[in-house]
Amino acid sequence: MYFAALLARTEDGWEASDTELDDVETLSDLTDLAREASEEDTVLVLIEQEDAWFGVVRVDGEEDPRIYVSDAAAAARSSYGEILLTDELLGREPGDDDADLDSLDLDGTEDGEPDDANDSEDDEEEESVSGEIVSHSPVGDREILADLGVSEKELLALDEGDALSTIAEALGAAEVLETVR
């Protein structure tokens, strides 16, 4: 199960709104959605797949979005995570057809691959996703929330199950986030 919300910082504090990602196909679409919430202030797009991974996209005005994903391999198996995992974030050359994640099924297997192929080593640090080795480690800007009260160390220590609530609490936005959950 997925949850996605926008947190927009305003003069009066944080405002939250749940958001549908059904029409979002690219990072650019997601960035545009965030900018609709506030063109000048900081907007955070918070996305989580229950107990698997979470992601934060930060949009500050017209600046390029900043992205953090807690588990690249888990997110790569997800249609929403795929939006966040840009070539740059994964250290790939843009347009590398061999690294195309579109051939993934929602269960994380490649087309034609048996479902149990990735179950042999659940504790592996990396796995093959569409022929590309993707790490289970965090990727992106680890200081994405540092100026808002969540240090790199705290971000890396978050548990996927309650990460968004913990982030919202640190921002002073726990109550507004819970209203859209």
TORKOLVO-536008 format. One record per atom (N, C-alpha, C): residue number from 1; atom name; x, y, z. Coordinates in nm, 2 decimals. Last residue first. Layout:
BEGIN
 num atome     c1     c2     c3
 NUM    CA      X      Y      Z
...
END
This chain:
BEGIN
 num atome     c1     c2     c3
 181     N  -0.38   1.14   0.63
 181    CA  -0.34   1.00   0.62
 181     C  -0.47   0.91   0.61
 180     N  -0.44   1.40   0.67
 180    CA  -0.45   1.35   0.53
 180     C  -0.42   1.20   0.52
 179     N  -0.39   1.44   0.94
 179    CA  -0.52   1.47   0.89
 179     C  -0.54   1.42   0.75
 178     N  -0.12   1.38   0.97
 178    CA  -0.22   1.28   1.01
 178     C  -0.36   1.31   0.96
 177     N  -0.01   1.63   0.89
 177    CA   0.01   1.51   0.81
 177     C  -0.09   1.40   0.84
 176     N  -0.08   1.79   1.10
 176    CA  -0.14   1.82   0.97
 176     C  -0.12   1.70   0.87
 175     N   0.06   1.67   1.31
 175    CA  -0.09   1.68   1.32
 175     C  -0.15   1.70   1.18
 174     N   0.33   1.70   1.23
 174    CA   0.27   1.57   1.25
 174     C   0.12   1.57   1.25
 173     N   0.50   1.91   1.19
 173    CA   0.38   1.90   1.10
 173     C   0.31   1.77   1.12
 172     N   0.74   1.96   1.29
 172    CA   0.63   2.03   1.36
 172     C   0.50   2.02   1.28
 171     N   0.95   1.82   1.18
 171    CA   0.92   1.94   1.12
 171     C   0.81   2.02   1.19
 170     N   0.94   1.59   1.34
 170    CA   1.05   1.68   1.35
 170     C   1.03   1.81   1.29
 169     N   0.69   1.49   1.25
 169    CA   0.70   1.53   1.39
 169     C   0.82   1.62   1.40
 168     N   0.76   1.42   0.98
 168    CA   0.66   1.52   1.01
 168     C   0.67   1.58   1.15
 167     N   0.95   1.21   1.04
 167    CA   0.99   1.34   0.97
 167     C   0.89   1.45   1.00
 166     N   0.78   1.03   1.16
 166    CA   0.89   1.08   1.23
 166     C   0.94   1.21   1.17
 165     N   0.60   0.98   0.95
 165    CA   0.55   1.03   1.08
 165     C   0.66   1.10   1.16
 164     N   0.78   0.86   0.77
 164    CA   0.71   0.99   0.73
 164     C   0.65   1.05   0.86
 163     N   0.87   0.63   0.91
 163    CA   0.96   0.73   0.87
 163     C   0.88   0.87   0.84
 162     N   0.77   0.39   0.99
 162    CA   0.71   0.51   1.05
 162     C   0.79   0.63   1.01
 161     N   0.88   0.19   0.83
 161    CA   0.74   0.17   0.87
 161     C   0.68   0.30   0.93
 160     N   1.15   0.24   0.78
 160    CA   1.06   0.26   0.68
 160     C   0.91   0.26   0.72
 159     N   1.32   0.42   1.03
 159    CA   1.26   0.29   1.00
 159     C   1.15   0.31   0.89
 158     N   1.61   0.62   1.01
 158    CA   1.46   0.61   1.01
 158     C   1.42   0.47   0.97
 157     N   1.88   0.67   0.99
 157    CA   1.83   0.58   1.09
 157     C   1.68   0.56   1.09
 156     N   1.90   0.87   0.79
 156    CA   1.95   0.73   0.76
 156     C   1.91   0.63   0.87
 155     N   1.80   1.09   0.94
 155    CA   1.74   1.04   0.82
 155     C   1.78   0.90   0.79
 154     N   2.00   1.12   1.14
 154    CA   1.86   1.08   1.17
 154     C   1.78   1.03   1.05
 153     N   2.22   1.19   0.98
 153    CA   2.23   1.07   1.06
 153     C   2.09   1.02   1.10
 152     N   2.13   1.43   0.86
 152    CA   2.16   1.31   0.78
 152     C   2.16   1.18   0.86
 151     N   1.86   1.57   1.06
 151    CA   2.00   1.55   1.02
 151     C   2.02   1.43   0.93
 150     N   1.60   1.76   1.05
 150    CA   1.63   1.62   1.04
 150     C   1.77   1.60   0.98
 149     N   1.55   2.04   1.04
 149    CA   1.55   1.97   1.17
 149     C   1.58   1.82   1.17
 148     N   1.58   2.17   0.81
 148    CA   1.45   2.17   0.86
 148     C   1.44   2.09   0.99
 147     N   1.83   2.14   0.71
 147    CA   1.80   2.27   0.76
 147     C   1.66   2.28   0.82
 146     N   1.81   1.86   0.64
 146    CA   1.90   1.90   0.75
 146     C   1.86   2.04   0.80
 145     N   1.68   1.73   0.44
 145    CA   1.60   1.79   0.55
 145     C   1.68   1.85   0.66
 144     N   1.88   1.65   0.27
 144    CA   1.76   1.71   0.21
 144     C   1.68   1.78   0.32
 143     N   2.11   1.52   0.30
 143    CA   2.10   1.64   0.38
 143     C   1.97   1.72   0.33
 142     N   2.12   1.32   0.12
 142    CA   2.10   1.28   0.26
 142     C   2.09   1.40   0.35
 141     N   2.00   1.28  -0.19
 141    CA   2.05   1.39  -0.10
 141     C   2.02   1.36   0.04
 140     N   2.05   0.95  -0.30
 140    CA   2.00   1.08  -0.31
 140     C   2.07   1.17  -0.21
 139     N   1.97   0.63  -0.15
 139    CA   2.03   0.71  -0.26
 139     C   1.97   0.85  -0.25
 138     N   2.04   0.36   0.08
 138    CA   1.97   0.49   0.05
 138     C   2.05   0.56  -0.07
 137     N   2.08   0.02  -0.05
 137    CA   2.11   0.14   0.04
 137     C   2.04   0.26  -0.01
 136     N   2.05  -0.19  -0.21
 136    CA   1.94  -0.17  -0.11
 136     C   1.97  -0.05  -0.02
 135     N   2.15  -0.12  -0.55
 135    CA   2.18  -0.14  -0.41
 135     C   2.05  -0.12  -0.32
 134     N   2.12  -0.29  -0.84
 134    CA   2.07  -0.18  -0.77
 134     C   2.09  -0.21  -0.62
 133     N   2.24  -0.38  -1.15
 133    CA   2.26  -0.40  -1.01
 133     C   2.22  -0.27  -0.93
 132     N   2.03  -0.45  -1.41
 132    CA   2.11  -0.35  -1.35
 132     C   2.12  -0.38  -1.20
 131     N   1.84  -0.63  -1.50
 131    CA   1.98  -0.65  -1.55
 131     C   2.08  -0.55  -1.49
 130     N   1.61  -0.55  -1.37
 130    CA   1.62  -0.53  -1.51
 130     C   1.76  -0.54  -1.56
 129     N   1.80  -0.56  -1.09
 129    CA   1.67  -0.51  -1.13
 129     C   1.68  -0.47  -1.28
 128     N   1.97  -0.75  -0.87
 128    CA   1.95  -0.72  -1.01
 128     C   1.81  -0.68  -1.04
 127     N   2.08  -0.61  -0.56
 127    CA   2.00  -0.71  -0.64
 127     C   1.99  -0.66  -0.78
 126     N   2.27  -0.59  -0.25
 126    CA   2.23  -0.55  -0.39
 126     C   2.15  -0.65  -0.46
 125     N   2.29  -0.71  -0.01
 125    CA   2.30  -0.56  -0.01
 125     C   2.26  -0.51  -0.15
 124     N   2.08  -0.98   0.10
 124    CA   2.18  -0.92   0.01
 124     C   2.17  -0.77   0.01
 123     N   1.90  -1.11   0.25
 123    CA   1.99  -1.02   0.32
 123     C   2.09  -0.96   0.23
 122     N   1.76  -1.30   0.09
 122    CA   1.69  -1.18   0.14
 122     C   1.78  -1.07   0.20
 121     N   1.84  -1.49  -0.14
 121    CA   1.92  -1.42  -0.04
 121     C   1.85  -1.29  -0.01
 120     N   1.62  -1.61  -0.28
 120    CA   1.72  -1.69  -0.23
 120     C   1.81  -1.62  -0.12
 119     N   1.43  -1.45  -0.40
 119    CA   1.41  -1.49  -0.26
 119     C   1.52  -1.57  -0.20
 118     N   1.44  -1.39  -0.66
 118    CA   1.51  -1.30  -0.57
 118     C   1.50  -1.34  -0.43
 117     N   1.29  -1.59  -0.78
 117    CA   1.43  -1.58  -0.82
 117     C   1.51  -1.49  -0.72
 116     N   1.02  -1.64  -0.75
 116    CA   1.11  -1.68  -0.64
 116     C   1.26  -1.65  -0.67
 115     N   0.90  -1.58  -1.00
 115    CA   0.88  -1.50  -0.88
 115     C   0.97  -1.52  -0.77
 114     N   1.11  -1.60  -1.29
 114    CA   1.03  -1.67  -1.18
 114     C   1.02  -1.58  -1.06
 113     N   1.09  -1.37  -1.55
 113    CA   1.17  -1.42  -1.44
 113     C   1.08  -1.49  -1.34
 112     N   0.92  -1.25  -1.74
 112    CA   0.97  -1.39  -1.77
 112     C   1.05  -1.45  -1.66
 111     N   1.02  -0.93  -1.65
 111    CA   0.93  -1.01  -1.74
 111     C   1.00  -1.15  -1.77
 110     N   1.15  -0.93  -1.32
 110    CA   1.16  -0.90  -1.46
 110     C   1.06  -0.98  -1.54
 109     N   0.97  -0.85  -1.02
 109    CA   1.04  -0.95  -1.11
 109     C   1.04  -0.90  -1.25
 108     N   0.81  -0.69  -0.87
 108    CA   0.96  -0.67  -0.86
 108     C   1.03  -0.77  -0.95
 107     N   0.54  -0.68  -0.89
 107    CA   0.60  -0.76  -0.78
 107     C   0.75  -0.76  -0.78
 106     N   0.50  -0.52  -1.11
 106    CA   0.48  -0.46  -0.98
 106     C   0.53  -0.55  -0.86
 105     N   0.77  -0.59  -1.34
 105    CA   0.63  -0.61  -1.29
 105     C   0.62  -0.55  -1.16
 104     N   0.99  -0.40  -1.54
 104    CA   0.95  -0.46  -1.41
 104     C   0.80  -0.48  -1.40
 103     N   1.05  -0.26  -1.76
 103    CA   1.02  -0.40  -1.78
 103     C   0.99  -0.47  -1.65
 102     N   1.14  -0.01  -1.69
 102    CA   1.00  -0.02  -1.74
 102     C   0.96  -0.17  -1.75
 101     N   1.40   0.05  -1.63
 101    CA   1.32  -0.02  -1.53
 101     C   1.18  -0.04  -1.57
 100     N   1.69   0.02  -1.82
 100    CA   1.55   0.06  -1.83
 100     C   1.47  -0.02  -1.72
  99     N   1.95  -0.02  -1.86
  99    CA   1.91   0.01  -1.72
  99     C   1.76   0.05  -1.72
  98     N   1.99  -0.04  -2.13
  98    CA   2.01  -0.16  -2.05
  98     C   1.96  -0.14  -1.90
  97     N   1.96   0.22  -2.22
  97    CA   1.85   0.13  -2.24
  97     C   1.87   0.00  -2.16
  96     N   2.03   0.51  -2.09
  96    CA   2.09   0.38  -2.09
  96     C   1.98   0.27  -2.10
  95     N   1.95   0.77  -2.06
  95    CA   1.91   0.70  -2.18
  95     C   1.97   0.56  -2.19
  94     N   2.24   0.89  -1.87
  94    CA   2.10   0.91  -1.92
  94     C   2.07   0.83  -2.05
  93     N   2.42   0.65  -1.69
  93    CA   2.42   0.74  -1.81
  93     C   2.28   0.76  -1.85
  92     N   2.38   0.64  -1.34
  92    CA   2.37   0.58  -1.47
  92     C   2.39   0.69  -1.57
  91     N   2.34   0.70  -1.07
  91    CA   2.47   0.70  -1.12
  91     C   2.48   0.63  -1.26
  90     N   2.09   0.73  -0.96
  90    CA   2.15   0.59  -0.96
  90     C   2.29   0.58  -1.02
  89     N   2.05   1.00  -1.01
  89    CA   2.04   0.95  -0.87
  89     C   2.11   0.81  -0.86
  88     N   2.06   1.01  -1.29
  88    CA   2.16   1.08  -1.21
  88     C   2.17   1.02  -1.07
  87     N   1.83   0.86  -1.36
  87    CA   1.96   0.82  -1.40
  87     C   2.07   0.88  -1.31
  86     N   1.60   0.86  -1.08
  86    CA   1.66   0.92  -1.20
  86     C   1.79   0.85  -1.23
  85     N   1.37   0.75  -0.90
  85    CA   1.50   0.70  -0.93
  85     C   1.55   0.74  -1.07
  84     N   1.11   0.84  -0.89
  84    CA   1.22   0.91  -0.82
  84     C   1.36   0.87  -0.86
  83     N   0.97   0.66  -1.05
  83    CA   0.96   0.81  -1.08
  83     C   1.08   0.88  -1.02
  82     N   1.00   0.43  -0.91
  82    CA   1.06   0.44  -1.04
  82     C   1.07   0.59  -1.08
  81     N   0.83   0.45  -0.70
  81    CA   0.97   0.47  -0.68
  81     C   1.05   0.49  -0.80
  80     N   0.59   0.39  -0.83
  80    CA   0.61   0.53  -0.78
  80     C   0.76   0.55  -0.75
  79     N   0.63   0.12  -0.90
  79    CA   0.59   0.22  -1.01
  79     C   0.62   0.36  -0.96
  78     N   0.90  -0.06  -0.77
  78    CA   0.77   0.01  -0.74
  78     C   0.75   0.11  -0.86
  77     N   1.15  -0.15  -0.77
  77    CA   1.04  -0.25  -0.80
  77     C   0.91  -0.18  -0.79
  76     N   1.30   0.06  -0.68
  76    CA   1.31   0.03  -0.82
  76     C   1.20  -0.07  -0.87
  75     N   1.26   0.05  -0.41
  75    CA   1.19   0.16  -0.48
  75     C   1.19   0.12  -0.63
  74     N   1.43  -0.16  -0.35
  74    CA   1.29  -0.17  -0.32
  74     C   1.21  -0.07  -0.40
  73     N   1.68  -0.04  -0.43
  73    CA   1.63  -0.16  -0.49
  73     C   1.48  -0.18  -0.46
  72     N   1.70   0.20  -0.26
  72    CA   1.69   0.21  -0.41
  72     C   1.63   0.08  -0.47
  71     N   1.56   0.31   0.01
  71    CA   1.61   0.18  -0.04
  71     C   1.59   0.18  -0.19
  70     N   1.50   0.59   0.05
  70    CA   1.56   0.50   0.16
  70     C   1.62   0.37   0.12
  69     N   1.58   0.86  -0.14
  69    CA   1.51   0.74  -0.13
  69     C   1.58   0.64  -0.04
  68     N   1.55   1.21  -0.20
  68    CA   1.61   1.10  -0.11
  68     C   1.52   0.98  -0.12
  67     N   1.61   1.49  -0.40
  67    CA   1.55   1.36  -0.38
  67     C   1.63   1.28  -0.29
  66     N   1.52   1.81  -0.51
  66    CA   1.62   1.73  -0.44
  66     C   1.54   1.61  -0.40
  65     N   1.45   1.99  -0.81
  65    CA   1.41   1.91  -0.70
  65     C   1.53   1.83  -0.64
  64     N   1.60   2.31  -0.89
  64    CA   1.58   2.17  -0.92
  64     C   1.54   2.09  -0.80
  63     N   1.41   2.60  -0.80
  63    CA   1.53   2.52  -0.80
  63     C   1.49   2.38  -0.84
  62     N   1.19   2.76  -0.78
  62    CA   1.22   2.72  -0.92
  62     C   1.35   2.63  -0.92
  61     N   1.09   2.66  -0.46
  61    CA   1.07   2.75  -0.57
  61     C   1.10   2.69  -0.70
  60     N   1.21   2.37  -0.38
  60    CA   1.22   2.50  -0.33
  60     C   1.21   2.60  -0.44
  59     N   1.11   2.05  -0.32
  59    CA   1.10   2.15  -0.42
  59     C   1.10   2.29  -0.35
  58     N   1.21   1.73  -0.24
  58    CA   1.20   1.87  -0.19
  58     C   1.21   1.96  -0.31
  57     N   1.09   1.42  -0.18
  57    CA   1.12   1.51  -0.29
  57     C   1.10   1.65  -0.24
  56     N   1.15   1.12  -0.03
  56    CA   1.12   1.26  -0.01
  56     C   1.17   1.34  -0.13
  55     N   1.04   0.79   0.03
  55    CA   1.11   0.89  -0.05
  55     C   1.06   1.02  -0.02
  54     N   1.08   0.46   0.16
  54    CA   1.01   0.59   0.16
  54     C   1.10   0.68   0.08
  53     N   1.00   0.10   0.16
  53    CA   1.08   0.22   0.13
  53     C   1.00   0.34   0.15
  52     N   0.85  -0.09   0.32
  52    CA   0.95  -0.13   0.22
  52     C   1.05  -0.02   0.19
  51     N   0.64  -0.03   0.49
  51    CA   0.75  -0.12   0.54
  51     C   0.85  -0.16   0.44
  50     N   0.45   0.09   0.23
  50    CA   0.44   0.03   0.36
  50     C   0.55  -0.07   0.39
  49     N   0.60   0.33   0.06
  49    CA   0.54   0.20   0.04
  49     C   0.55   0.12   0.17
  48     N   0.56   0.68   0.05
  48    CA   0.60   0.56   0.12
  48     C   0.53   0.44   0.07
  47     N   0.65   1.01   0.01
  47    CA   0.59   0.89  -0.05
  47     C   0.65   0.77   0.02
  46     N   0.61   1.35   0.01
  46    CA   0.65   1.24   0.09
  46     C   0.57   1.12   0.03
  45     N   0.73   1.64  -0.10
  45    CA   0.65   1.53  -0.14
  45     C   0.70   1.41  -0.07
  44     N   0.75   1.96   0.03
  44    CA   0.80   1.83   0.04
  44     C   0.69   1.73  -0.01
  43     N   0.83   2.29  -0.06
  43    CA   0.72   2.18  -0.06
  43     C   0.79   2.05  -0.06
  42     N   0.90   2.62   0.03
  42    CA   0.94   2.48   0.03
  42     C   0.82   2.39   0.03
  41     N   0.75   2.88  -0.17
  41    CA   0.79   2.82  -0.05
  41     C   0.84   2.67  -0.07
  40     N   0.66   2.95  -0.43
  40    CA   0.78   3.02  -0.37
  40     C   0.83   2.95  -0.25
  39     N   0.44   2.81  -0.51
  39    CA   0.54   2.84  -0.61
  39     C   0.67   2.90  -0.55
  38     N   0.27   2.54  -0.39
  38    CA   0.34   2.66  -0.35
  38     C   0.45   2.69  -0.45
  37     N   0.13   2.35  -0.54
  37    CA   0.10   2.37  -0.40
  37     C   0.15   2.50  -0.34
  36     N   0.26   2.35  -0.78
  36    CA   0.12   2.40  -0.77
  36     C   0.07   2.43  -0.63
  35     N   0.50   2.23  -0.72
  35    CA   0.50   2.38  -0.74
  35     C   0.36   2.43  -0.74
  34     N   0.41   1.96  -0.71
  34    CA   0.46   2.03  -0.58
  34     C   0.46   2.18  -0.60
  33     N   0.35   1.92  -0.98
  33    CA   0.25   1.90  -0.88
  33     C   0.29   1.98  -0.75
  32     N   0.61   1.96  -1.09
  32    CA   0.50   2.05  -1.12
  32     C   0.39   2.04  -1.02
  31     N   0.73   1.73  -0.98
  31    CA   0.78   1.86  -0.94
  31     C   0.67   1.97  -0.97
  30     N   0.59   1.53  -1.11
  30    CA   0.58   1.54  -0.96
  30     C   0.63   1.68  -0.91
  29     N   0.67   1.58  -1.37
  29    CA   0.52   1.58  -1.33
  29     C   0.51   1.60  -1.18
  28     N   0.94   1.53  -1.34
  28    CA   0.90   1.66  -1.38
  28     C   0.75   1.68  -1.35
  27     N   0.94   1.26  -1.29
  27    CA   0.98   1.35  -1.19
  27     C   0.94   1.49  -1.22
  26     N   0.64   1.11  -1.44
  26    CA   0.79   1.15  -1.44
  26     C   0.82   1.24  -1.32
  25     N   0.38   1.06  -1.41
  25    CA   0.46   0.96  -1.48
  25     C   0.61   0.99  -1.47
  24     N   0.08   1.10  -1.24
  24    CA   0.22   1.14  -1.24
  24     C   0.31   1.03  -1.30
  23     N  -0.17   1.02  -1.21
  23    CA  -0.14   1.09  -1.33
  23     C   0.00   1.14  -1.34
  22     N  -0.16   0.89  -0.96
  22    CA  -0.20   0.82  -1.08
  22     C  -0.17   0.89  -1.21
  21     N  -0.11   1.01  -0.72
  21    CA   0.00   1.00  -0.81
  21     C  -0.03   0.92  -0.94
  20     N  -0.28   1.23  -0.52
  20    CA  -0.29   1.11  -0.61
  20     C  -0.18   1.12  -0.71
  19     N  -0.22   1.34  -0.19
  19    CA  -0.21   1.36  -0.34
  19     C  -0.22   1.22  -0.41
  18     N  -0.32   1.53   0.08
  18    CA  -0.29   1.40   0.02
  18     C  -0.29   1.42  -0.13
  17     N  -0.15   1.81   0.23
  17    CA  -0.26   1.76   0.14
  17     C  -0.22   1.62   0.09
  16     N  -0.07   2.04   0.48
  16    CA  -0.06   1.91   0.42
  16     C  -0.18   1.88   0.33
  15     N   0.13   2.31   0.58
  15    CA   0.00   2.27   0.53
  15     C   0.02   2.13   0.46
  14     N   0.32   2.45   0.84
  14    CA   0.30   2.35   0.73
  14     C   0.16   2.33   0.70
  13     N   0.30   2.81   0.90
  13    CA   0.34   2.67   0.93
  13     C   0.32   2.58   0.81
  12     N   0.23   3.05   0.79
  12    CA   0.15   3.01   0.91
  12     C   0.19   2.87   0.96
  11     N   0.37   3.08   0.57
  11    CA   0.40   3.17   0.68
  11     C   0.33   3.13   0.81
  10     N   0.43   2.73   0.48
  10    CA   0.38   2.86   0.46
  10     C   0.42   2.95   0.57
   9     N   0.54   2.45   0.32
   9    CA   0.57   2.54   0.43
   9     C   0.51   2.68   0.39
   8     N   0.35   2.17   0.24
   8    CA   0.40   2.30   0.19
   8     C   0.42   2.39   0.31
   7     N   0.36   1.84   0.17
   7    CA   0.37   1.93   0.29
   7     C   0.43   2.06   0.23
   6     N   0.17   1.59   0.02
   6    CA   0.24   1.71   0.00
   6     C   0.24   1.79   0.13
   5     N   0.18   1.23   0.02
   5    CA   0.13   1.36   0.07
   5     C   0.22   1.47   0.03
   4     N   0.10   0.90  -0.02
   4    CA   0.17   1.01  -0.08
   4     C   0.10   1.14  -0.03
   3     N   0.13   0.55   0.02
   3    CA   0.08   0.68   0.08
   3     C   0.17   0.79   0.02
   2     N   0.05   0.22  -0.08
   2    CA   0.12   0.35  -0.09
   2     C   0.05   0.46  -0.02
   1     N   0.08  -0.12   0.00
   1    CA   0.00   0.00   0.00
   1     C   0.09   0.12   0.00
END
